[in-house]
Amino acid sequence: MAKDHGPSVKNDEQYEALREKGMSKQKAARIANDPNSGKKGGEAEDYEDRSKEDLYQQAKKVGITGRSKMTKKELIKALRNN
């Protein structure tokens, strides 16, 4: 059972796990108090919903070679495998 850290820490179990990993009290409390922490997934759009130009720019950013000759499907595959 997680120790009660008072009203300043909302998720005592998560707080203790973070402290055991070596995080400072402040950082562990900040993460444990964030209602979105621990949830999977980001806010990014699916590749299929993006334009080819957006995919091209992302491929450029991560350094995928041959991107200028790729189709949208090829850009998606390259980004997923990068």
C-alpha positions as CSV (number, residue, x, y, z in Angstrom):
1,M,0.0,0.0,0.0
2,A,1.3,3.4,-0.9
3,K,2.1,5.8,1.9
4,D,-0.1,8.9,2.2
5,H,1.9,11.9,1.2
6,G,-0.8,14.4,2.1
7,P,-3.0,16.6,0.0
8,S,-0.1,18.0,-2.0
9,V,0.4,14.6,-3.8
10,K,-2.6,13.3,-5.7
11,N,-1.3,9.9,-6.7
12,D,0.8,8.5,-3.9
13,E,1.6,5.2,-5.6
14,Q,2.9,6.9,-8.7
15,Y,4.9,9.4,-6.6
16,E,6.6,6.6,-4.7
17,A,7.5,4.7,-7.9
18,L,9.0,7.9,-9.3
19,R,11.0,8.6,-6.1
20,E,12.3,5.0,-6.2
21,K,13.6,5.7,-9.8
22,G,15.6,8.6,-8.3
23,M,13.5,11.6,-9.2
24,S,13.5,14.6,-6.9
25,K,10.5,15.2,-4.6
26,Q,9.4,18.2,-6.7
27,K,9.5,16.4,-10.0
28,A,7.9,13.3,-8.7
29,A,5.0,15.3,-7.2
30,R,4.6,17.4,-10.4
31,I,4.2,14.2,-12.4
32,A,2.0,12.4,-9.9
33,N,-0.3,15.4,-9.7
34,D,-0.7,15.7,-13.5
35,P,-4.1,14.0,-14.5
36,N,-2.7,13.1,-17.9
37,S,0.5,11.4,-16.7
38,G,0.6,7.7,-17.2
39,K,-1.7,7.8,-20.2
40,K,-0.4,6.4,-23.5
41,G,-0.3,8.1,-26.8
42,G,0.3,11.6,-27.9
43,E,-1.8,14.2,-29.6
44,A,-0.4,13.8,-33.1
45,E,-2.6,13.1,-36.1
46,D,-2.5,9.7,-37.8
47,Y,-0.1,9.7,-40.7
48,E,-3.0,8.7,-43.0
49,D,-4.9,11.9,-42.0
50,R,-1.9,14.2,-42.9
51,S,-1.2,15.7,-46.2
52,K,1.7,14.5,-48.4
53,E,3.4,17.8,-47.8
54,D,3.2,17.4,-44.0
55,L,4.6,13.9,-44.3
56,Y,7.4,15.2,-46.6
57,Q,8.3,17.9,-44.1
58,Q,8.4,15.3,-41.2
59,A,10.6,13.0,-43.3
60,K,12.9,15.9,-44.0
61,K,13.1,16.7,-40.3
62,V,14.1,13.2,-39.4
63,G,16.5,12.8,-42.3
64,I,14.8,10.2,-44.6
65,T,16.7,10.1,-47.9
66,G,14.9,9.7,-51.2
67,R,11.7,11.4,-49.8
68,S,11.2,13.7,-52.8
69,K,10.4,10.7,-55.0
70,M,8.2,8.9,-52.5
71,T,4.4,8.5,-52.7
72,K,2.3,9.3,-49.6
73,K,2.2,5.6,-48.8
74,E,5.9,5.3,-49.1
75,L,6.5,8.3,-46.8
76,I,4.2,6.8,-44.2
77,K,6.1,3.5,-44.3
78,A,9.4,5.3,-44.1
79,L,8.3,7.4,-41.2
80,R,7.0,4.4,-39.3
81,N,10.2,2.4,-39.9
82,N,12.5,5.2,-38.9
